[in-house]
Amino acid sequence: MIATLIIADDLTGAADCAVSCATAGANTVVLLDLKANLGGATAVSVDVNSRAMTAQEAGTAVTGAVQHLYSKSTRILYHKIDSTLRGNWPSELAYIRQAATNVLGHAPLVIVAPAFPGAGRTTIDGQVFVNGNPLGATALWKQAGLTGSGDLRAILEDAAFRVGMVTLEQVALGSEALKTRLAKWVYAGCDVVVCDAQTQDDMLVVAAASRMLPGKPLWVGSAGLMRALVTTGEGEVVPSSAPTWAAAEGPILVVVGSASSVSHTQLDALAEEQGVMSLTILPSALRESSALEQVQSYARTLDAALGSGLDVAVAMRGEEINFQEGPQLAAALAELIAPRLFKVGGLIVTGGETARAILDRAGISGLRMQGEIEPGTPIGVSIGSIAIPVITKAGAFGDRATLKRCRAILRGGRSDCSNLTMSE
């Protein structure tokens, strides 16, 4: 039985949400292919890979996932959205809610709480903030080519939802009082309630209150709310000091496909480590068919480094990248990287689009989640043609040493990784 079903629009988000279930002891998988073998998983996170799709395509993708995997016995239906509100999530939500309605026989109340305090994402008066800055004023927002603001109520009302609002002051009153407030919004005919949250304790209150409502809500958020739902559920989070996989015996391949400056700073720190070779891939070499010789040169360099046992850090940078060409560049990079995964002992990828493209190209249908290095950096073992540990990370998450810590974990090093939480 699938007790928890997560629908996500990209791979890093799908894994980041799923790992909360894994750390609570659940058999947890992330699926790239709906037909993949679940292997007895009770928590399933599906990457429908819809962020770059049209709204109609995204709606079809999320509907198919719910129809295939959701049932009346599923306790948590979770729509994982980007913490900076990229993608088609408002229209996806409408499709997911309708598909759930068809199963349950009634329309579920939607609880929207995208805050992820551990990663610097908060919601105040229905507005999304990143590290204290309004979302609309951040480089992340501008880099994605988005306009307007992070006003959740306005975004949802534009998508034809009837929206209620829970403020920080109301959250501070506790879960019992919040449950009463949520019930009033239901009575008033709201489809969606947007919940403020500034700390993880706020997230716990929102999760606990919404769990007490009659019926089954449809939860919408990033990894922060999923963590709170797991913590306030029946099971307790179970930490373990021992990893459940062997240390990588072969070289480790690190691929930075994200344009985020955070990821590139992390890559530069990793490149300073002994035994790591850095390889820069020019976007123009991947987008232009006339650059075949340059791509072949990259391939020879990569093969030589991996053959000598070096860990390799690959980054696509050196030229400006148009956000719209992301899928094309990710696919081209995957053509270079994926055929070489049989030579590596572990893979680290930043950027959901890049991670998805590489795993797809390599014949990997999913990940069986094991734990996380730090918030926003989960680890799993690949399912499919290759079985290796895979760490995924959203581009803007982490600090300068995050990729160094990821490499240390795959190498079996523990001294600098005290925050690691693993499933048993």
C-alpha positions as CSV (number, residue, x, y, z in Angstrom):
1,M,0.0,0.0,0.0
2,I,1.2,3.5,-0.8
3,A,0.7,5.5,2.4
4,T,2.4,8.6,1.1
5,L,2.3,9.9,-2.5
6,I,4.3,12.9,-3.6
7,I,3.9,14.5,-7.0
8,A,6.9,16.7,-7.9
9,D,7.8,18.7,-11.0
10,D,11.5,18.0,-10.9
11,L,13.9,15.4,-9.6
12,T,15.8,17.3,-6.9
13,G,12.5,18.3,-5.4
14,A,11.0,14.8,-5.6
15,A,14.1,13.4,-3.8
16,D,14.2,16.2,-1.2
17,C,10.6,15.5,-0.2
18,A,10.9,11.7,-0.3
19,V,14.0,11.6,2.0
20,S,11.8,12.8,4.9
21,C,9.9,9.5,4.7
22,A,13.1,7.5,4.4
23,T,14.6,9.0,7.5
24,A,11.4,8.0,9.3
25,G,12.0,4.4,8.4
26,A,9.7,4.1,5.4
27,N,10.6,2.1,2.3
28,T,10.9,5.0,0.0
29,V,11.4,5.4,-3.8
30,V,11.6,8.3,-6.2
31,L,10.2,7.3,-9.6
32,L,11.3,8.7,-13.0
33,D,9.1,6.1,-14.7
34,L,5.6,5.3,-13.4
35,K,6.0,1.7,-14.6
36,A,9.1,1.1,-12.4
37,N,9.0,-1.6,-9.8
38,L,8.1,-0.1,-6.4
39,G,9.8,-2.9,-4.5
40,G,7.3,-2.8,-1.7
41,A,7.7,1.0,-1.1
42,T,5.1,2.6,1.1
43,A,6.3,6.1,0.3
44,V,6.5,7.1,-3.4
45,S,7.7,10.3,-4.9
46,V,7.1,10.8,-8.6
47,D,9.1,13.2,-10.7
48,V,6.7,14.1,-13.5
49,N,9.5,16.4,-15.0
50,S,6.9,19.1,-15.8
51,R,8.7,22.3,-15.0
52,A,9.5,23.1,-18.6
53,M,6.2,21.7,-20.0
54,T,3.2,23.7,-21.1
55,A,0.4,24.0,-18.6
56,Q,-1.6,21.5,-20.5
57,E,1.2,19.0,-20.7
58,A,2.0,19.4,-17.0
59,G,-1.7,18.8,-16.2
60,T,-1.8,15.6,-18.2
61,A,1.5,14.4,-16.5
62,V,0.3,15.0,-12.9
63,T,-3.2,13.6,-13.6
64,G,-1.6,10.4,-14.9
65,A,0.6,10.0,-11.8
66,V,-2.4,10.4,-9.4
67,Q,-4.6,8.1,-11.4
68,H,-1.9,5.4,-11.5
69,L,-0.8,5.5,-7.8
70,Y,-3.4,7.3,-5.6
71,S,-6.1,5.4,-3.7
72,K,-8.5,6.0,-0.8
73,S,-6.0,4.2,1.5
74,T,-3.3,6.7,0.8
75,R,-2.9,8.9,3.9
76,I,-0.9,11.8,2.5
77,L,-1.2,13.2,-1.0
78,Y,1.5,15.9,-1.4
79,H,2.1,18.3,-4.3
80,K,5.7,19.3,-4.1
81,I,6.3,22.7,-5.6
82,D,9.4,24.8,-6.1
83,S,10.2,26.9,-3.0
84,T,10.7,29.9,-5.3
85,L,7.4,29.2,-7.2
86,R,8.9,28.3,-10.6
87,G,6.9,26.1,-12.9
88,N,3.3,25.3,-13.6
89,W,2.3,24.6,-10.1
90,P,-1.1,26.5,-9.9
91,S,-2.5,24.7,-12.9
92,E,-1.0,21.4,-11.8
93,L,-2.7,21.8,-8.5
94,A,-6.1,22.1,-10.2
95,Y,-5.5,18.9,-12.1
96,I,-4.2,17.0,-9.0
97,R,-7.2,18.2,-6.9
98,Q,-9.6,17.0,-9.6
99,A,-7.9,13.6,-9.9
100,A,-8.0,13.3,-6.1
101,T,-11.7,14.3,-6.1
102,N,-12.5,11.5,-8.6
103,V,-10.9,9.0,-6.1
104,L,-12.3,10.3,-2.8
105,G,-15.7,11.4,-4.0
106,H,-15.3,14.9,-2.6
107,A,-12.9,17.8,-3.2
108,P,-10.1,17.9,-0.6
109,L,-9.2,21.1,1.1
110,V,-5.8,22.3,-0.1
111,I,-3.2,23.4,2.4
112,V,-0.5,25.6,0.8
113,A,2.7,26.2,2.8
114,P,5.8,26.4,0.6
115,A,8.1,27.7,3.4
116,F,11.4,25.7,3.9
117,P,13.0,27.6,6.9
118,G,16.0,25.3,6.9
119,A,16.9,26.5,3.4
120,G,16.0,30.2,4.1
121,R,12.5,30.1,2.5
122,T,9.7,31.7,4.6
123,T,6.1,32.9,4.1
124,I,4.9,36.1,5.7
125,D,1.4,37.6,5.0
126,G,1.1,35.2,2.1
127,Q,4.4,36.5,0.5
128,V,7.4,34.2,-0.2
129,F,10.8,35.4,1.1
130,V,14.2,34.0,0.3
131,N,16.8,34.6,3.0
132,G,14.7,37.6,4.2
133,N,14.3,39.1,0.7
134,P,11.0,39.3,-1.1
135,L,10.9,36.6,-3.8
136,G,10.2,39.1,-6.6
137,A,13.4,41.0,-5.8
138,T,15.8,38.0,-5.8
139,A,18.3,36.9,-8.4
140,L,16.6,33.5,-8.5
141,W,13.3,35.0,-9.7
142,K,15.0,37.2,-12.3
143,Q,17.2,34.4,-13.5
144,A,14.1,32.3,-14.2
145,G,12.7,35.1,-16.3
146,L,9.7,35.6,-13.9
147,T,7.9,38.8,-13.2
148,G,5.4,39.9,-10.6
149,S,5.7,38.9,-6.9
150,G,5.6,35.9,-4.6
151,D,2.1,36.7,-3.4
152,L,0.6,33.3,-3.0
153,R,-3.0,34.5,-2.5
154,A,-2.9,36.5,-5.8
155,I,-1.3,33.6,-7.7
156,L,-4.0,31.2,-6.5
157,E,-6.9,33.5,-7.0
158,D,-5.7,34.1,-10.6
159,A,-5.9,30.3,-11.0
160,A,-9.6,30.5,-10.0
161,F,-9.2,29.1,-6.5
162,R,-11.2,30.5,-3.5
163,V,-8.4,31.3,-1.1
164,G,-8.3,31.6,2.7
165,M,-5.3,32.9,4.7
166,V,-3.6,31.9,7.9
167,T,-1.2,34.5,9.3
168,L,1.9,34.0,11.6
169,E,-0.1,35.4,14.5
170,Q,-2.7,32.7,14.0
171,V,-0.1,29.9,13.6
172,A,1.4,31.1,16.9
173,L,-1.8,30.2,18.8
174,G,-1.0,26.5,18.3
175,S,-2.4,23.5,16.4
176,E,-5.7,23.3,18.2
177,A,-6.6,26.9,17.5
178,L,-5.3,26.6,14.0
179,K,-7.4,23.5,13.3
180,T,-10.5,25.6,14.3
181,R,-9.4,28.4,12.0
182,L,-8.9,25.9,9.1
183,A,-12.3,24.4,9.7
184,K,-13.9,27.9,9.5
185,W,-12.3,28.4,6.1
186,V,-13.7,25.1,5.0
187,Y,-17.2,26.2,6.2
188,A,-16.7,29.5,4.3
189,G,-16.3,27.5,1.0
190,C,-12.6,28.0,0.5
191,D,-10.7,25.6,-1.9
192,V,-7.3,26.6,-0.6
193,V,-5.8,27.9,2.6
194,V,-2.4,29.7,2.4
195,C,-0.4,29.3,5.7
196,D,2.4,31.6,6.8
197,A,5.5,30.0,8.4
198,Q,8.8,31.6,9.5
199,T,10.3,28.7,11.5
200,Q,10.2,24.9,11.4
201,D,8.1,25.1,14.6
202,D,5.5,27.0,12.5
203,M,5.6,24.2,10.0
204,L,5.0,21.7,12.7
205,V,1.9,23.6,13.9
206,V,0.5,23.8,10.3
207,A,1.1,20.1,9.8
208,A,-0.4,19.0,13.1
209,A,-3.5,21.2,12.7
210,S,-4.2,20.1,9.1
211,R,-3.7,16.4,10.0
212,M,-6.5,16.8,12.6
213,L,-9.1,18.0,10.0
214,P,-11.8,15.5,8.9
215,G,-11.2,14.1,5.5
216,K,-7.9,14.1,3.7
217,P,-6.4,17.5,2.8
218,L,-4.2,17.9,-0.3
219,W,-0.9,19.4,1.0
220,V,1.2,21.7,-1.2
221,G,4.7,22.8,-0.4
222,S,8.4,22.3,-0.6
223,A,10.4,19.9,1.5
224,G,9.8,21.9,4.7
225,L,6.1,21.0,5.0
226,M,6.8,17.3,4.1
227,R,9.3,17.1,7.0
228,A,6.7,18.5,9.4
229,L,4.0,16.1,8.2
230,V,6.3,13.1,8.8
231,T,7.4,14.4,12.2
232,T,3.8,15.0,13.4
233,G,2.6,11.6,12.0
234,E,2.5,8.3,13.7
235,G,6.1,7.4,13.2
236,E,9.1,9.2,14.7
237,V,12.1,10.2,12.7
238,V,14.8,7.5,13.3
239,P,18.4,8.8,13.1
240,S,21.2,6.4,12.4
241,S,24.9,6.9,12.5
242,A,25.7,4.3,9.9
243,P,25.2,4.6,6.2
244,T,23.4,1.8,4.4
245,W,25.7,1.6,1.4
246,A,29.4,0.8,0.9
247,A,31.8,3.6,0.3
248,A,32.4,4.4,-3.3
249,E,35.1,2.2,-4.7
250,G,35.4,4.0,-8.0
251,P,35.8,7.7,-8.9
252,I,33.1,10.1,-7.9
253,L,31.5,12.2,-10.6
254,V,30.1,15.6,-9.7
255,V,28.0,17.5,-12.3
256,V,26.8,21.0,-11.8
257,G,24.1,21.7,-14.3
258,S,22.5,24.5,-12.3
259,A,23.2,28.1,-13.2
260,S,23.0,29.1,-9.5
261,S,26.0,31.0,-8.2
262,V,25.7,29.0,-5.0
263,S,26.4,25.8,-6.8
264,H,29.3,27.2,-8.7
265,T,30.9,28.6,-5.5
266,Q,30.5,25.0,-4.0
267,L,32.1,23.6,-7.1
268,D,35.1,26.0,-6.8
269,A,35.6,24.9,-3.2
270,L,35.4,21.2,-4.3
271,A,37.9,21.8,-7.0
272,E,40.5,22.9,-4.4
273,E,40.4,19.4,-2.9
274,Q,43.2,16.9,-3.6
275,G,42.3,14.2,-6.1
276,V,39.6,16.3,-7.8
277,M,39.9,17.4,-11.5
278,S,37.7,20.2,-12.6
279,L,36.3,20.2,-16.2
280,T,34.4,23.2,-17.6
281,I,31.9,22.6,-20.4
282,L,31.0,25.6,-22.6
283,P,27.3,25.8,-23.3
284,S,28.0,26.7,-26.9
285,A,29.8,23.4,-27.5
286,L,26.6,21.6,-26.4
287,R,24.2,23.7,-28.4
288,E,26.0,23.9,-31.7
289,S,26.3,20.8,-33.9
290,S,29.5,22.2,-35.4
291,A,31.3,21.9,-32.1
292,L,31.6,18.1,-32.3
293,E,35.3,18.2,-32.0
294,Q,35.1,20.2,-28.8
295,V,32.7,17.7,-27.3
296,Q,34.9,14.8,-28.2
297,S,37.8,16.6,-26.5
298,Y,35.7,16.9,-23.3
299,A,34.9,13.2,-23.6
300,R,38.6,12.2,-23.9
301,T,39.5,14.4,-20.9
302,L,36.7,12.9,-18.8
303,D,37.6,9.3,-19.8
304,A,41.3,9.9,-19.0
305,A,40.5,11.4,-15.5
306,L,38.1,8.7,-14.6
307,G,40.4,6.0,-15.9
308,S,43.2,7.3,-13.6
309,G,40.9,7.2,-10.6
310,L,40.5,10.9,-10.1
311,D,37.2,12.3,-8.9
312,V,35.8,14.7,-11.6
313,A,33.8,17.9,-11.1
314,V,32.0,18.9,-14.3
315,A,30.3,22.3,-14.7
316,M,28.5,23.9,-17.6
317,R,29.6,27.5,-17.4
318,G,31.8,30.2,-19.0
319,E,29.0,31.7,-21.1
320,E,25.6,33.2,-20.5
321,I,22.8,30.6,-20.6
322,N,19.2,31.4,-21.6
323,F,16.8,29.9,-19.1
324,Q,14.6,28.6,-22.0
325,E,17.3,26.5,-23.4
326,G,17.8,24.6,-20.2
327,P,16.2,21.3,-21.3
328,Q,18.2,21.2,-24.5
329,L,21.5,21.8,-22.8
330,A,20.7,19.3,-20.0
331,A,19.9,16.7,-22.7
332,A,23.2,17.4,-24.5
333,L,25.2,17.3,-21.3
334,A,23.5,14.0,-20.4
335,E,24.7,12.5,-23.7
336,L,28.3,13.2,-22.6
337,I,27.9,12.1,-19.0
338,A,25.5,9.2,-18.9
339,P,27.5,6.6,-20.9
340,R,30.3,7.0,-18.4
341,L,28.3,6.2,-15.3
342,F,29.5,2.6,-15.4
343,K,33.0,3.9,-14.6
344,V,32.1,5.7,-11.4
345,G,31.5,4.7,-7.8
346,G,29.1,7.6,-7.0
347,L,27.3,10.5,-8.7
348,I,26.5,14.0,-7.3
349,V,24.3,16.3,-9.4
350,T,23.0,19.8,-8.8
351,G,20.0,21.0,-10.8
352,G,16.9,18.8,-11.2
353,E,16.7,19.2,-14.9
354,T,20.3,18.0,-15.3
355,A,19.9,15.1,-12.9
356,R,16.8,13.9,-14.6
357,A,18.4,14.0,-18.0
358,I,21.5,12.1,-16.9
359,L,19.5,9.4,-15.1
360,D,17.0,9.0,-17.9
361,R,19.8,8.7,-20.5
362,A,21.6,6.1,-18.3
363,G,18.5,3.8,-18.1
364,I,17.9,4.6,-14.4
365,S,14.2,4.4,-13.5
366,G,14.3,5.6,-10.0
367,L,16.1,6.1,-6.7
368,R,15.7,4.1,-3.4
369,M,16.2,6.8,-0.8
370,Q,18.6,6.3,2.1
371,G,19.0,9.6,3.9
372,E,20.3,13.1,3.6
373,I,23.7,14.9,4.0
374,E,22.1,18.1,5.0
375,P,18.7,19.9,4.4
376,G,18.1,19.9,0.6
377,T,20.8,17.3,-0.2
378,P,19.3,13.7,-0.2
379,I,21.1,10.5,-1.1
380,G,19.7,7.4,-2.7
381,V,20.8,4.3,-4.7
382,S,19.8,4.1,-8.3
383,I,17.3,1.6,-9.6
384,G,17.7,0.2,-13.1
385,S,20.6,-0.5,-15.3
386,I,23.2,0.8,-12.8
387,A,23.2,0.7,-9.0
388,I,25.3,3.5,-7.5
389,P,24.7,6.0,-4.8
390,V,23.3,9.3,-6.2
391,I,23.2,12.6,-4.3
392,T,20.9,15.3,-5.8
393,K,20.8,19.0,-4.8
394,A,18.8,22.0,-5.8
395,G,21.1,24.6,-7.2
396,A,20.7,27.3,-4.6
397,F,20.8,25.1,-1.5
398,G,23.7,24.7,0.8
399,D,26.9,26.5,1.8
400,R,30.3,26.7,0.2
401,A,31.4,23.3,1.7
402,T,28.3,21.3,0.7
403,L,29.8,19.5,-2.3
404,K,32.9,18.8,-0.3
405,R,30.8,17.1,2.4
406,C,28.9,15.1,-0.2
407,R,32.1,13.8,-1.6
408,A,33.4,12.9,1.9
409,I,30.2,10.9,2.5
410,L,30.6,8.9,-0.7
411,R,34.2,8.3,0.2
412,G,33.1,6.9,3.6
413,G,34.4,9.9,5.5
414,R,32.4,10.9,8.6
415,S,34.4,13.4,10.6
416,D,33.0,16.5,8.8
417,C,29.5,15.2,8.4
418,S,27.9,15.3,11.8
419,N,24.6,16.5,10.3
420,L,24.0,13.3,8.3
421,T,20.7,11.6,9.0
422,M,20.3,8.1,7.6
423,S,17.5,5.6,7.5
424,E,18.0,2.2,9.2
